[in-house]
Amino acid sequence: MYSVLSRAVTLLATAACLVLAAVAYADTTPAKPKDAREALADAGYQFSLVYIGEGLANITGGMRTGAIYTGRVDLGTTIDLEKVAGWTGASFHANMFQIHGDGLSRSYIGNLMLVSGVEALPATRLYEFWVEQKLLGGKLAVRVGQQASDIEFIDSSYDDIFVNSALGWPGHAGINLPSGGPSPPLSVMGIRVKAELTDRLTAYFALFNGDSAPPGPEDPQIKNPHGLLFRVSDPPWWIAQLKYKVQLGESRLPGTITGGGWYHMKSFPDQRFSADGLSLADPNSNGETAWRRRNPGVFMVYEQLLMRASPGSDKGIAFFMRASMSPSDRNLVSAYIDGGFLFTGFSTQRPNDRFGIAATYARISDRARALDRDTQILTGTPYPVRDYEAILEITYQHEVRPGFLLQPVVQYIAHPGGGAADPNDPTQTRRIKDGVMVGVRTTITY
């Protein structure tokens, strides 16, 4: 335990030194580059640079204890094509990732919902590359190109503080969809339409290529290592939602209710049966998985400001909840729910600090559970029957100075892998133990 904590402290100290060096350099940078940047923005060229660095440690449970450092550089640009080329209502956006370091979930814990949304295989990768056209005075927007779905779909404005990947792009979609769906670190080609139907009601619809990587057993991030495949021929995936603005009580506290669904045109493997109708755990089966055509899903999101930090402020105590479901026979996770609270604006000395607490729950489908029971019966061993994976996260985001955030985080991971067998157990009869992750995220924005 001491060696794990020592390594974690070393990694965190190294990360902190790098961050402080960057801040010190920023303090000595003359004002002229900032003026040039503002001039470029006025001309229609905007640039962004964000670095996220994380020192994370699994201090107990999981597959093994240990600590890692991981980081991601996000370099992006948005160009106002009306200012630059006279194309009315159009804009262009592109950004790329440079990802480095290890992943705590894949190397130490073994959970389905990664402890960090930054975790990915090391790579330098193009992420988004799209053009958007706004029409009808901005009430209709059409976006075409390589893009992600996690910013607008099944999203809450109160979940961006959290570190766990499922509290960004929900675990239900990230686990069940091919290559995890259009979300970091892989986006896909597609068309997105956003229409403001009324002052309160907004409709979203998107048609995406159904997979960011070619078929095959390798990790999708290996099959599409640089984000340059621009695939358009896979069975498509569409998603649609309606978002309605609400106001709570006499104080008219803002909130939104979102409902929608998605539908994937690909065939998905059955979670229990082979092509000849026998269990995949049965030695008499042909071993070829049965395939189920198509895959639907439904979801809802509710977010609400519960109390203002001060009159007229958009800060205070906020709540969000998301839930989704899909058929049991073709999905590892058939039901999912998450939710949490965000506290902001309660300190005059630290007005931009934020505190959050949230939890996720992913239910392993009945069909996948049945396969585990088949394995128990046919092998005569107490093979674990998967049931669920749940995560509790507590985090505090401190603004050290504008553009520099320091964020300690703690996560409790219950039933990693849904309660899967520990790969280090030769008998395959013991579950992966519950894990506890502690760490610090640093974010530098320029």
MIZA-426096 format. One record per residue (C-alpha): residue number from 1; residue in three letters; y, z, x. Coordinates in steps of 0.5 Angstrom, whole numbers, m for minus. Last residue first. Example, Ala and Ser with C-alpha at 12.3 -4.5 7.8 and 13.67 -1.06 7.14 Angstrom:
! MIZA-426096
k: 2, r: Ser, Y: m2, Z: 14, X: 27
k: 1, r: Ala, Y: m9, Z: 16, X: 25
//
This chain:
! MIZA-426096
k: 446, r: Tyr, Y: 58, Z: m47, X: m11
k: 445, r: Thr, Y: 53, Z: m42, X: m14
k: 444, r: Ile, Y: 49, Z: m37, X: m10
k: 443, r: Thr, Y: 43, Z: m33, X: m13
k: 442, r: Thr, Y: 39, Z: m27, X: m10
k: 441, r: Arg, Y: 33, Z: m25, X: m13
k: 440, r: Val, Y: 30, Z: m18, X: m12
k: 439, r: Gly, Y: 23, Z: m16, X: m13
k: 438, r: Val, Y: 18, Z: m11, X: m16
k: 437, r: Met, Y: 11, Z: m14, X: m19
k: 436, r: Val, Y: 6, Z: m9, X: m22
k: 435, r: Gly, Y: m1, Z: m12, X: m24
k: 434, r: Asp, Y: m6, Z: m11, X: m29
k: 433, r: Lys, Y: m13, Z: m12, X: m26
k: 432, r: Ile, Y: m17, Z: m18, X: m26
k: 431, r: Arg, Y: m23, Z: m17, X: m30
k: 430, r: Arg, Y: m30, Z: m15, X: m27
k: 429, r: Thr, Y: m36, Z: m19, X: m29
k: 428, r: Gln, Y: m36, Z: m25, X: m24
k: 427, r: Thr, Y: m41, Z: m22, X: m20
k: 426, r: Pro, Y: m38, Z: m24, X: m13
k: 425, r: Asp, Y: m31, Z: m21, X: m15
k: 424, r: Asn, Y: m26, Z: m24, X: m11
k: 423, r: Pro, Y: m25, Z: m29, X: m17
k: 422, r: Asp, Y: m23, Z: m23, X: m22
k: 421, r: Ala, Y: m26, Z: m25, X: m29
k: 420, r: Ala, Y: m20, Z: m27, X: m33
k: 419, r: Gly, Y: m16, Z: m22, X: m38
k: 418, r: Gly, Y: m12, Z: m27, X: m40
k: 417, r: Gly, Y: m11, Z: m30, X: m33
k: 416, r: Pro, Y: m7, Z: m23, X: m32
k: 415, r: His, Y: m9, Z: m18, X: m37
k: 414, r: Ala, Y: m3, Z: m14, X: m37
k: 413, r: Ile, Y: 3, Z: m16, X: m32
k: 412, r: Tyr, Y: 8, Z: m11, X: m31
k: 411, r: Gln, Y: 15, Z: m14, X: m29
k: 410, r: Val, Y: 20, Z: m11, X: m25
k: 409, r: Val, Y: 27, Z: m14, X: m22
k: 408, r: Pro, Y: 33, Z: m13, X: m18
k: 407, r: Gln, Y: 38, Z: m18, X: m19
k: 406, r: Leu, Y: 44, Z: m20, X: m14
k: 405, r: Leu, Y: 49, Z: m25, X: m16
k: 404, r: Phe, Y: 54, Z: m29, X: m11
k: 403, r: Gly, Y: 58, Z: m34, X: m14
k: 402, r: Pro, Y: 64, Z: m29, X: m16
k: 401, r: Arg, Y: 63, Z: m23, X: m12
k: 400, r: Val, Y: 57, Z: m18, X: m12
k: 399, r: Glu, Y: 56, Z: m20, X: m19
k: 398, r: His, Y: 50, Z: m15, X: m21
k: 397, r: Gln, Y: 44, Z: m18, X: m25
k: 396, r: Tyr, Y: 39, Z: m12, X: m28
k: 395, r: Thr, Y: 32, Z: m13, X: m30
k: 394, r: Ile, Y: 26, Z: m10, X: m34
k: 393, r: Glu, Y: 20, Z: m15, X: m35
k: 392, r: Leu, Y: 14, Z: m13, X: m39
k: 391, r: Ile, Y: 8, Z: m19, X: m39
k: 390, r: Ala, Y: 3, Z: m20, X: m44
k: 389, r: Glu, Y: m4, Z: m24, X: m43
k: 388, r: Tyr, Y: m9, Z: m24, X: m48
k: 387, r: Asp, Y: m16, Z: m24, X: m50
k: 386, r: Arg, Y: m21, Z: m27, X: m45
k: 385, r: Val, Y: m28, Z: m24, X: m46
k: 384, r: Pro, Y: m30, Z: m22, X: m39
k: 383, r: Tyr, Y: m38, Z: m23, X: m37
k: 382, r: Pro, Y: m42, Z: m17, X: m38
k: 381, r: Thr, Y: m48, Z: m21, X: m36
k: 380, r: Gly, Y: m54, Z: m24, X: m39
k: 379, r: Thr, Y: m53, Z: m31, X: m37
k: 378, r: Leu, Y: m53, Z: m35, X: m44
k: 377, r: Ile, Y: m50, Z: m29, X: m48
k: 376, r: Gln, Y: m45, Z: m27, X: m44
k: 375, r: Thr, Y: m43, Z: m34, X: m43
k: 374, r: Asp, Y: m43, Z: m36, X: m50
k: 373, r: Arg, Y: m38, Z: m30, X: m51
k: 372, r: Asp, Y: m33, Z: m33, X: m46
k: 371, r: Leu, Y: m34, Z: m40, X: m50
k: 370, r: Ala, Y: m32, Z: m36, X: m56
k: 369, r: Arg, Y: m26, Z: m33, X: m53
k: 368, r: Ala, Y: m24, Z: m40, X: m51
k: 367, r: Arg, Y: m25, Z: m42, X: m59
k: 366, r: Asp, Y: m21, Z: m36, X: m61
k: 365, r: Ser, Y: m15, Z: m38, X: m57
k: 364, r: Ile, Y: m12, Z: m33, X: m52
k: 363, r: Arg, Y: m6, Z: m30, X: m55
k: 362, r: Ala, Y: 0, Z: m30, X: m50
k: 361, r: Tyr, Y: 5, Z: m24, X: m51
k: 360, r: Thr, Y: 12, Z: m24, X: m47
k: 359, r: Ala, Y: 16, Z: m18, X: m46
k: 358, r: Ala, Y: 24, Z: m17, X: m45
k: 357, r: Ile, Y: 29, Z: m12, X: m42
k: 356, r: Gly, Y: 36, Z: m14, X: m40
k: 355, r: Phe, Y: 42, Z: m12, X: m36
k: 354, r: Arg, Y: 48, Z: m16, X: m34
k: 353, r: Asp, Y: 54, Z: m15, X: m30
k: 352, r: Asn, Y: 60, Z: m19, X: m31
k: 351, r: Pro, Y: 65, Z: m14, X: m33
k: 350, r: Arg, Y: 63, Z: m10, X: m27
k: 349, r: Gln, Y: 69, Z: m5, X: m27
k: 348, r: Thr, Y: 70, Z: m5, X: m34
k: 347, r: Ser, Y: 63, Z: m4, X: m35
k: 346, r: Phe, Y: 60, Z: m5, X: m42
k: 345, r: Gly, Y: 61, Z: m13, X: m42
k: 344, r: Thr, Y: 53, Z: m15, X: m42
k: 343, r: Phe, Y: 47, Z: m12, X: m45
k: 342, r: Leu, Y: 41, Z: m17, X: m47
k: 341, r: Phe, Y: 35, Z: m15, X: m51
k: 340, r: Gly, Y: 28, Z: m18, X: m51
k: 339, r: Gly, Y: 23, Z: m23, X: m55
k: 338, r: Asp, Y: 17, Z: m26, X: m54
k: 337, r: Ile, Y: 11, Z: m29, X: m58
k: 336, r: Tyr, Y: 5, Z: m34, X: m57
k: 335, r: Ala, Y: m1, Z: m36, X: m61
k: 334, r: Ser, Y: m6, Z: m41, X: m60
k: 333, r: Val, Y: m7, Z: m41, X: m52
k: 332, r: Leu, Y: m12, Z: m44, X: m49
k: 331, r: Asn, Y: m11, Z: m50, X: m53
k: 330, r: Arg, Y: m16, Z: m55, X: m56
k: 329, r: Asp, Y: m20, Z: m51, X: m61
k: 328, r: Ser, Y: m15, Z: m46, X: m63
k: 327, r: Pro, Y: m10, Z: m51, X: m66
k: 326, r: Ser, Y: m2, Z: m49, X: m64
k: 325, r: Met, Y: 3, Z: m43, X: m65
k: 324, r: Ser, Y: 10, Z: m41, X: m63
k: 323, r: Ala, Y: 14, Z: m35, X: m63
k: 322, r: Arg, Y: 21, Z: m34, X: m60
k: 321, r: Met, Y: 25, Z: m27, X: m61
k: 320, r: Phe, Y: 33, Z: m26, X: m58
k: 319, r: Phe, Y: 37, Z: m20, X: m59
k: 318, r: Ala, Y: 44, Z: m19, X: m56
k: 317, r: Ile, Y: 48, Z: m12, X: m54
k: 316, r: Gly, Y: 55, Z: m14, X: m52
k: 315, r: Lys, Y: 59, Z: m20, X: m50
k: 314, r: Asp, Y: 62, Z: m25, X: m54
k: 313, r: Ser, Y: 69, Z: m21, X: m54
k: 312, r: Gly, Y: 73, Z: m21, X: m61
k: 311, r: Pro, Y: 73, Z: m13, X: m61
k: 310, r: Ser, Y: 70, Z: m10, X: m55
k: 309, r: Ala, Y: 63, Z: m10, X: m52
k: 308, r: Arg, Y: 61, Z: m13, X: m59
k: 307, r: Met, Y: 54, Z: m11, X: m63
k: 306, r: Leu, Y: 48, Z: m14, X: m65
k: 305, r: Leu, Y: 49, Z: m21, X: m62
k: 304, r: Gln, Y: 43, Z: m25, X: m65
k: 303, r: Glu, Y: 38, Z: m30, X: m63
k: 302, r: Tyr, Y: 32, Z: m33, X: m67
k: 301, r: Val, Y: 27, Z: m38, X: m65
k: 300, r: Met, Y: 22, Z: m42, X: m69
k: 299, r: Phe, Y: 16, Z: m46, X: m67
k: 298, r: Val, Y: 10, Z: m51, X: m69
k: 297, r: Gly, Y: 5, Z: m54, X: m65
k: 296, r: Pro, Y: 1, Z: m61, X: m66
k: 295, r: Asn, Y: m4, Z: m64, X: m61
k: 294, r: Arg, Y: m7, Z: m71, X: m62
k: 293, r: Arg, Y: m15, Z: m73, X: m61
k: 292, r: Arg, Y: m20, Z: m67, X: m59
k: 291, r: Trp, Y: m24, Z: m69, X: m54
k: 290, r: Ala, Y: m31, Z: m66, X: m52
k: 289, r: Thr, Y: m33, Z: m64, X: m45
k: 288, r: Glu, Y: m38, Z: m67, X: m41
k: 287, r: Gly, Y: m43, Z: m62, X: m39
k: 286, r: Asn, Y: m49, Z: m65, X: m42
k: 285, r: Ser, Y: m51, Z: m59, X: m46
k: 284, r: Asn, Y: m58, Z: m55, X: m44
k: 283, r: Pro, Y: m55, Z: m51, X: m39
k: 282, r: Asp, Y: m51, Z: m48, X: m45
k: 281, r: Ala, Y: m44, Z: m45, X: m42
k: 280, r: Leu, Y: m40, Z: m52, X: m45
k: 279, r: Ser, Y: m43, Z: m50, X: m52
k: 278, r: Leu, Y: m47, Z: m55, X: m55
k: 277, r: Gly, Y: m44, Z: m61, X: m59
k: 276, r: Asp, Y: m46, Z: m67, X: m55
k: 275, r: Ala, Y: m39, Z: m68, X: m53
k: 274, r: Ser, Y: m39, Z: m61, X: m50
k: 273, r: Phe, Y: m36, Z: m55, X: m54
k: 272, r: Arg, Y: m32, Z: m49, X: m52
k: 271, r: Gln, Y: m24, Z: m50, X: m51
k: 270, r: Asp, Y: m25, Z: m58, X: m53
k: 269, r: Pro, Y: m21, Z: m62, X: m48
k: 268, r: Phe, Y: m14, Z: m65, X: m51
k: 267, r: Ser, Y: m13, Z: m73, X: m53
k: 266, r: Lys, Y: m6, Z: m75, X: m52
k: 265, r: Met, Y: m1, Z: m76, X: m58
k: 264, r: His, Y: 3, Z: m70, X: m57
k: 263, r: Tyr, Y: 6, Z: m67, X: m63
k: 262, r: Trp, Y: 12, Z: m62, X: m63
k: 261, r: Gly, Y: 15, Z: m57, X: m68
k: 260, r: Gly, Y: 22, Z: m54, X: m71
k: 259, r: Gly, Y: 25, Z: m48, X: m73
k: 258, r: Thr, Y: 32, Z: m45, X: m70
k: 257, r: Ile, Y: 36, Z: m39, X: m73
k: 256, r: Thr, Y: 42, Z: m38, X: m69
k: 255, r: Gly, Y: 47, Z: m32, X: m68
k: 254, r: Pro, Y: 54, Z: m30, X: m69
k: 253, r: Leu, Y: 57, Z: m23, X: m71
k: 252, r: Arg, Y: 61, Z: m24, X: m77
k: 251, r: Ser, Y: 64, Z: m17, X: m76
k: 250, r: Glu, Y: 63, Z: m16, X: m84
k: 249, r: Gly, Y: 55, Z: m17, X: m83
k: 248, r: Leu, Y: 52, Z: m22, X: m79
k: 247, r: Gln, Y: 54, Z: m29, X: m78
k: 246, r: Val, Y: 49, Z: m35, X: m78
k: 245, r: Lys, Y: 49, Z: m42, X: m74
k: 244, r: Tyr, Y: 43, Z: m46, X: m76
k: 243, r: Lys, Y: 39, Z: m50, X: m71
k: 242, r: Leu, Y: 34, Z: m56, X: m73
k: 241, r: Gln, Y: 28, Z: m58, X: m68
k: 240, r: Ala, Y: 24, Z: m64, X: m66
k: 239, r: Ile, Y: 19, Z: m65, X: m61
k: 238, r: Trp, Y: 15, Z: m71, X: m59
k: 237, r: Trp, Y: 10, Z: m73, X: m53
k: 236, r: Pro, Y: 8, Z: m79, X: m51
k: 235, r: Pro, Y: 1, Z: m82, X: m49
k: 234, r: Asp, Y: 2, Z: m84, X: m42
k: 233, r: Ser, Y: 6, Z: m91, X: m40
k: 232, r: Val, Y: 13, Z: m89, X: m38
k: 231, r: Arg, Y: 12, Z: m85, X: m31
k: 230, r: Phe, Y: 18, Z: m85, X: m27
k: 229, r: Leu, Y: 14, Z: m84, X: m21
k: 228, r: Leu, Y: 20, Z: m81, X: m17
k: 227, r: Gly, Y: 19, Z: m74, X: m18
k: 226, r: His, Y: 18, Z: m72, X: m10
k: 225, r: Pro, Y: 10, Z: m70, X: m10
k: 224, r: Asn, Y: 8, Z: m73, X: m17
k: 223, r: Lys, Y: 0, Z: m72, X: m16
k: 222, r: Ile, Y: 1, Z: m66, X: m11
k: 221, r: Gln, Y: 6, Z: m63, X: m17
k: 220, r: Pro, Y: 1, Z: m65, X: m22
k: 219, r: Asp, Y: m5, Z: m60, X: m18
k: 218, r: Glu, Y: m11, Z: m65, X: m17
k: 217, r: Pro, Y: m16, Z: m66, X: m22
k: 216, r: Gly, Y: m14, Z: m73, X: m24
k: 215, r: Pro, Y: m9, Z: m77, X: m29
k: 214, r: Pro, Y: m2, Z: m79, X: m26
k: 213, r: Ala, Y: 4, Z: m74, X: m27
k: 212, r: Ser, Y: 10, Z: m72, X: m31
k: 211, r: Asp, Y: 5, Z: m73, X: m37
k: 210, r: Gly, Y: 7, Z: m75, X: m45
k: 209, r: Asn, Y: 13, Z: m79, X: m44
k: 208, r: Phe, Y: 18, Z: m76, X: m48
k: 207, r: Leu, Y: 21, Z: m77, X: m55
k: 206, r: Ala, Y: 26, Z: m72, X: m57
k: 205, r: Phe, Y: 30, Z: m70, X: m63
k: 204, r: Tyr, Y: 35, Z: m65, X: m64
k: 203, r: Ala, Y: 39, Z: m63, X: m70
k: 202, r: Thr, Y: 45, Z: m59, X: m71
k: 201, r: Leu, Y: 47, Z: m55, X: m77
k: 200, r: Arg, Y: 53, Z: m50, X: m77
k: 199, r: Asp, Y: 59, Z: m54, X: m77
k: 198, r: Thr, Y: 55, Z: m60, X: m80
k: 197, r: Leu, Y: 50, Z: m65, X: m78
k: 196, r: Glu, Y: 52, Z: m64, X: m71
k: 195, r: Ala, Y: 47, Z: m69, X: m68
k: 194, r: Lys, Y: 43, Z: m69, X: m61
k: 193, r: Val, Y: 38, Z: m75, X: m59
k: 192, r: Arg, Y: 34, Z: m75, X: m53
k: 191, r: Ile, Y: 30, Z: m80, X: m50
k: 190, r: Gly, Y: 25, Z: m80, X: m45
k: 189, r: Met, Y: 22, Z: m80, X: m38
k: 188, r: Val, Y: 19, Z: m74, X: m35
k: 187, r: Ser, Y: 21, Z: m67, X: m31
k: 186, r: Leu, Y: 17, Z: m63, X: m26
k: 185, r: Pro, Y: 19, Z: m57, X: m23
k: 184, r: Pro, Y: 22, Z: m54, X: m28
k: 183, r: Ser, Y: 20, Z: m56, X: m35
k: 182, r: Pro, Y: 18, Z: m63, X: m38
k: 181, r: Gly, Y: 11, Z: m60, X: m40
k: 180, r: Gly, Y: 7, Z: m56, X: m36
k: 179, r: Ser, Y: 3, Z: m61, X: m33
k: 178, r: Pro, Y: 0, Z: m63, X: m39
k: 177, r: Leu, Y: 2, Z: m58, X: m45
k: 176, r: Asn, Y: m2, Z: m52, X: m46
k: 175, r: Ile, Y: 0, Z: m47, X: m41
k: 174, r: Gly, Y: 8, Z: m49, X: m41
k: 173, r: Ala, Y: 8, Z: m50, X: m48
k: 172, r: His, Y: 6, Z: m43, X: m50
k: 171, r: Gly, Y: 9, Z: m40, X: m44
k: 170, r: Pro, Y: 16, Z: m41, X: m47
k: 169, r: Trp, Y: 20, Z: m45, X: m42
k: 168, r: Gly, Y: 25, Z: m39, X: m40
k: 167, r: Leu, Y: 22, Z: m33, X: m41
k: 166, r: Ala, Y: 15, Z: m36, X: m40
k: 165, r: Ser, Y: 18, Z: m37, X: m32
k: 164, r: Asn, Y: 19, Z: m29, X: m31
k: 163, r: Val, Y: 26, Z: m28, X: m28
k: 162, r: Phe, Y: 30, Z: m26, X: m34
k: 161, r: Ile, Y: 38, Z: m27, X: m34
k: 160, r: Asp, Y: 37, Z: m34, X: m38
k: 159, r: Asp, Y: 34, Z: m31, X: m44
k: 158, r: Tyr, Y: 40, Z: m30, X: m48
k: 157, r: Ser, Y: 42, Z: m37, X: m50
k: 156, r: Ser, Y: 36, Z: m38, X: m53
k: 155, r: Asp, Y: 31, Z: m44, X: m52
k: 154, r: Ile, Y: 25, Z: m47, X: m56
k: 153, r: Phe, Y: 29, Z: m54, X: m54
k: 152, r: Glu, Y: 36, Z: m55, X: m51
k: 151, r: Ile, Y: 35, Z: m53, X: m44
k: 150, r: Asp, Y: 27, Z: m53, X: m43
k: 149, r: Ser, Y: 26, Z: m60, X: m45
k: 148, r: Ala, Y: 27, Z: m63, X: m38
k: 147, r: Gln, Y: 30, Z: m70, X: m36
k: 146, r: Gln, Y: 28, Z: m77, X: m33
k: 145, r: Gly, Y: 32, Z: m82, X: m37
k: 144, r: Val, Y: 36, Z: m83, X: m44
k: 143, r: Arg, Y: 41, Z: m78, X: m47
k: 142, r: Val, Y: 44, Z: m80, X: m54
k: 141, r: Ala, Y: 49, Z: m76, X: m57
k: 140, r: Leu, Y: 52, Z: m75, X: m64
k: 139, r: Lys, Y: 58, Z: m71, X: m66
k: 138, r: Gly, Y: 62, Z: m73, X: m60
k: 137, r: Gly, Y: 67, Z: m76, X: m63
k: 136, r: Leu, Y: 62, Z: m81, X: m67
k: 135, r: Leu, Y: 58, Z: m83, X: m61
k: 134, r: Lys, Y: 57, Z: m79, X: m54
k: 133, r: Gln, Y: 52, Z: m83, X: m49
k: 132, r: Glu, Y: 48, Z: m80, X: m44
k: 131, r: Val, Y: 45, Z: m82, X: m37
k: 130, r: Trp, Y: 39, Z: m79, X: m34
k: 129, r: Phe, Y: 36, Z: m77, X: m27
k: 128, r: Glu, Y: 33, Z: m70, X: m27
k: 127, r: Tyr, Y: 29, Z: m67, X: m22
k: 126, r: Leu, Y: 28, Z: m71, X: m15
k: 125, r: Arg, Y: 24, Z: m67, X: m11
k: 124, r: Thr, Y: 24, Z: m64, X: m4
k: 123, r: Ala, Y: 17, Z: m60, X: m4
k: 122, r: Pro, Y: 14, Z: m53, X: m3
k: 121, r: Leu, Y: 9, Z: m52, X: m9
k: 120, r: Ala, Y: 13, Z: m48, X: m15
k: 119, r: Glu, Y: 15, Z: m41, X: m17
k: 118, r: Val, Y: 22, Z: m42, X: m19
k: 117, r: Gly, Y: 21, Z: m39, X: m26
k: 116, r: Ser, Y: 18, Z: m33, X: m23
k: 115, r: Val, Y: 13, Z: m28, X: m25
k: 114, r: Leu, Y: 9, Z: m34, X: m27
k: 113, r: Met, Y: 6, Z: m34, X: m34
k: 112, r: Leu, Y: m2, Z: m35, X: m33
k: 111, r: Asn, Y: m3, Z: m30, X: m28
k: 110, r: Gly, Y: m7, Z: m30, X: m22
k: 109, r: Ile, Y: m4, Z: m24, X: m18
k: 108, r: Tyr, Y: m3, Z: m25, X: m11
k: 107, r: Ser, Y: m3, Z: m33, X: m9
k: 106, r: Arg, Y: m2, Z: m37, X: m15
k: 105, r: Ser, Y: 3, Z: m31, X: m18
k: 104, r: Leu, Y: 6, Z: m29, X: m12
k: 103, r: Gly, Y: 8, Z: m36, X: m10
k: 102, r: Asp, Y: 10, Z: m38, X: m3
k: 101, r: Gly, Y: 16, Z: m41, X: 0
k: 100, r: His, Y: 20, Z: m47, X: 0
k: 99, r: Ile, Y: 23, Z: m51, X: m6
k: 98, r: Gln, Y: 28, Z: m57, X: m5
k: 97, r: Phe, Y: 30, Z: m59, X: m12
k: 96, r: Met, Y: 34, Z: m65, X: m14
k: 95, r: Asn, Y: 40, Z: m67, X: m19
k: 94, r: Ala, Y: 42, Z: m72, X: m23
k: 93, r: His, Y: 47, Z: m73, X: m29
k: 92, r: Phe, Y: 51, Z: m79, X: m31
k: 91, r: Ser, Y: 56, Z: m79, X: m37
k: 90, r: Ala, Y: 58, Z: m84, X: m43
k: 89, r: Gly, Y: 64, Z: m83, X: m48
k: 88, r: Thr, Y: 67, Z: m89, X: m46
k: 87, r: Trp, Y: 65, Z: m93, X: m40
k: 86, r: Gly, Y: 71, Z: m94, X: m37
k: 85, r: Ala, Y: 68, Z: m94, X: m30
k: 84, r: Val, Y: 70, Z: m88, X: m26
k: 83, r: Lys, Y: 74, Z: m84, X: m32
k: 82, r: Glu, Y: 69, Z: m86, X: m38
k: 81, r: Leu, Y: 63, Z: m85, X: m33
k: 80, r: Asp, Y: 64, Z: m78, X: m32
k: 79, r: Ile, Y: 59, Z: m77, X: m27
k: 78, r: Thr, Y: 55, Z: m70, X: m26
k: 77, r: Thr, Y: 52, Z: m68, X: m19
k: 76, r: Gly, Y: 47, Z: m64, X: m17
k: 75, r: Leu, Y: 44, Z: m60, X: m11
k: 74, r: Asp, Y: 39, Z: m54, X: m13
k: 73, r: Val, Y: 36, Z: m51, X: m7
k: 72, r: Arg, Y: 30, Z: m46, X: m9
k: 71, r: Gly, Y: 27, Z: m40, X: m5
k: 70, r: Thr, Y: 21, Z: m36, X: m4
k: 69, r: Tyr, Y: 19, Z: m30, X: 0
k: 68, r: Ile, Y: 12, Z: m27, X: m1
k: 67, r: Ala, Y: 9, Z: m20, X: m2
k: 66, r: Gly, Y: 2, Z: m17, X: m2
k: 65, r: Thr, Y: m3, Z: m14, X: m6
k: 64, r: Arg, Y: m9, Z: m17, X: m8
k: 63, r: Met, Y: m12, Z: m21, X: m14
k: 62, r: Gly, Y: m8, Z: m17, X: m19
k: 61, r: Gly, Y: m7, Z: m10, X: m19
k: 60, r: Thr, Y: m2, Z: m6, X: m15
k: 59, r: Ile, Y: 4, Z: m7, X: m11
k: 58, r: Asn, Y: 5, Z: m15, X: m12
k: 57, r: Ala, Y: 12, Z: m16, X: m8
k: 56, r: Leu, Y: 17, Z: m21, X: m9
k: 55, r: Gly, Y: 23, Z: m23, X: m5
k: 54, r: Glu, Y: 27, Z: m29, X: m8
k: 53, r: Gly, Y: 32, Z: m34, X: m6
k: 52, r: Ile, Y: 36, Z: m38, X: m11
k: 51, r: Tyr, Y: 41, Z: m43, X: m8
k: 50, r: Val, Y: 46, Z: m47, X: m13
k: 49, r: Leu, Y: 50, Z: m53, X: m11
k: 48, r: Ser, Y: 54, Z: m57, X: m16
k: 47, r: Phe, Y: 58, Z: m63, X: m16
k: 46, r: Gln, Y: 63, Z: m66, X: m21
k: 45, r: Tyr, Y: 66, Z: m73, X: m20
k: 44, r: Gly, Y: 70, Z: m76, X: m26
k: 43, r: Ala, Y: 77, Z: m77, X: m22
k: 42, r: Asp, Y: 79, Z: m70, X: m24
k: 41, r: Ala, Y: 73, Z: m67, X: m21
k: 40, r: Leu, Y: 74, Z: m71, X: m15
k: 39, r: Ala, Y: 81, Z: m68, X: m14
k: 38, r: Glu, Y: 78, Z: m61, X: m15
k: 37, r: Arg, Y: 73, Z: m62, X: m10
k: 36, r: Ala, Y: 78, Z: m64, X: m5
k: 35, r: Asp, Y: 82, Z: m58, X: m7
k: 34, r: Lys, Y: 76, Z: m53, X: m5
k: 33, r: Pro, Y: 75, Z: m57, X: 1
k: 32, r: Lys, Y: 82, Z: m55, X: 3
k: 31, r: Ala, Y: 82, Z: m48, X: 2
k: 30, r: Pro, Y: 79, Z: m46, X: 9
k: 29, r: Thr, Y: 72, Z: m43, X: 9
k: 28, r: Thr, Y: 72, Z: m36, X: 12
k: 27, r: Asp, Y: 70, Z: m33, X: 6
k: 26, r: Ala, Y: 65, Z: m38, X: 5
k: 25, r: Tyr, Y: 62, Z: m37, X: 12
k: 24, r: Ala, Y: 62, Z: m29, X: 10
k: 23, r: Val, Y: 58, Z: m31, X: 3
k: 22, r: Ala, Y: 53, Z: m35, X: 7
k: 21, r: Ala, Y: 52, Z: m30, X: 12
k: 20, r: Leu, Y: 51, Z: m24, X: 6
k: 19, r: Val, Y: 46, Z: m29, X: 3
k: 18, r: Leu, Y: 42, Z: m30, X: 9
k: 17, r: Cys, Y: 42, Z: m22, X: 11
k: 16, r: Ala, Y: 40, Z: m21, X: 4
k: 15, r: Ala, Y: 34, Z: m25, X: 4
k: 14, r: Thr, Y: 32, Z: m22, X: 11
k: 13, r: Ala, Y: 32, Z: m15, X: 8
k: 12, r: Leu, Y: 28, Z: m17, X: 2
k: 11, r: Leu, Y: 23, Z: m20, X: 6
k: 10, r: Thr, Y: 22, Z: m14, X: 11
k: 9, r: Val, Y: 22, Z: m10, X: 5
k: 8, r: Ala, Y: 16, Z: m13, X: 2
k: 7, r: Arg, Y: 13, Z: m13, X: 8
k: 6, r: Ser, Y: 14, Z: m6, X: 9
k: 5, r: Leu, Y: 12, Z: m5, X: 1
k: 4, r: Val, Y: 5, Z: m9, X: 3
k: 3, r: Ser, Y: 4, Z: m5, X: 9
k: 2, r: Tyr, Y: 5, Z: 2, X: 6
k: 1, r: Met, Y: 0, Z: 0, X: 0
//
